[in-house]
Amino acid sequence: MDVSLFEKSKDGLTAKLLIRGTTPAFVNALRRAILEEVPTFAIEDVEFRKNNSILYDEIIAHRLGLIPLKTDLKGYRMLKPGEEPGKAHQVTFSLKTTKQGNVVAGDMDSTDKSVVPVYPDMVITKLLKGQNIEFEAVAVLGKGKGHSKWCPAHVYYYNEPKITVTNDPKLLEETRSKYPPQIFDASGKIDKALISTPQLIDACEGVSKLVEIERKDDSFVFVVESWGQLTPKQILVEAVEQLDAQFEDVAGLMK
Amino acid sequence: MIIPQRCWSCGKPISHLFEQFKERVAKGESKKEVLDALGLERYCCRAVFLGHVDLIDIAAEFKKV
């Protein structure tokens, strides 16, 4: 198996990897390990002292849970069943405000400055004059298999395509309208590099001989789009470690 | 009611982008341009913004304080 970095977005949150010489079963195992096994922080318990905003406590608690929090996997660990929660497991957020307008994630005070909302502008609720809100929320590490709020990323993969573009002038005129407009460059010709997403690849397949697409069965483009809690690199490393631990478990059972 | 925290389908965090979207569209920019600029590529996330009706201001008036 051969893994290389194919593309990285400017914000560093999306990484495209090229994985060659493997099977769909392996890349899917990796995808599922990322979705289900990589721990991240999310708010789990909320205690409301006061809330007379229009949204009910339950709705606000749910909205709080969905706020992605920057996650430090080294300083914290997951709570084991039967263990007493302590400083190594959780971070507390508190908020007390009467400010009119949007109450945002960045208004919350965290007990640890390294675990804070990734996007401080995410809206919790909206207050009108005379309305106020006060709560304390506890964030813990959790896994995507427990609730999707703990999912670290959006992950998908597709077979690596081999794209051949002929740009034959006659054929180009005849079939131009059958191709998606995004794939034409400024001079009106098809640019191979613009056929870059799985949707565009599918749309260009089998239309005419202008674009020929061949898919390699043992080669994959693997996309990790992080929601911000961890970097794509951290996510992959942690997923591989979790997968390794699972294999160890199975090996142990076989003895 | 209020803009969802995440996209219903893919889970991308979006609620922090809605204020900008509202402002820029009100200034006359086309919705397509703004959605592209905000990085909402997939049609699931775009649909959340395009189909959203912001009723929280009206609904909040009915809250008994």
Interface residues (C-beta under 8 A of the other chain):
Chain A: N52 S53 I54 L55 R63 L66 I67 P68 N102 V104 A105 V118 Y119 P120 D121 M122 V123 T125 K126 L127 L128 G130 Q131 S148 C151 H154 E225 W227 G228
Chain B: M1 I2 I3 Q5 R6 C10 G11 K12 P13 S15 H16 F18 E19 I56 D57 A59 A60 E61 F62 K63 V65
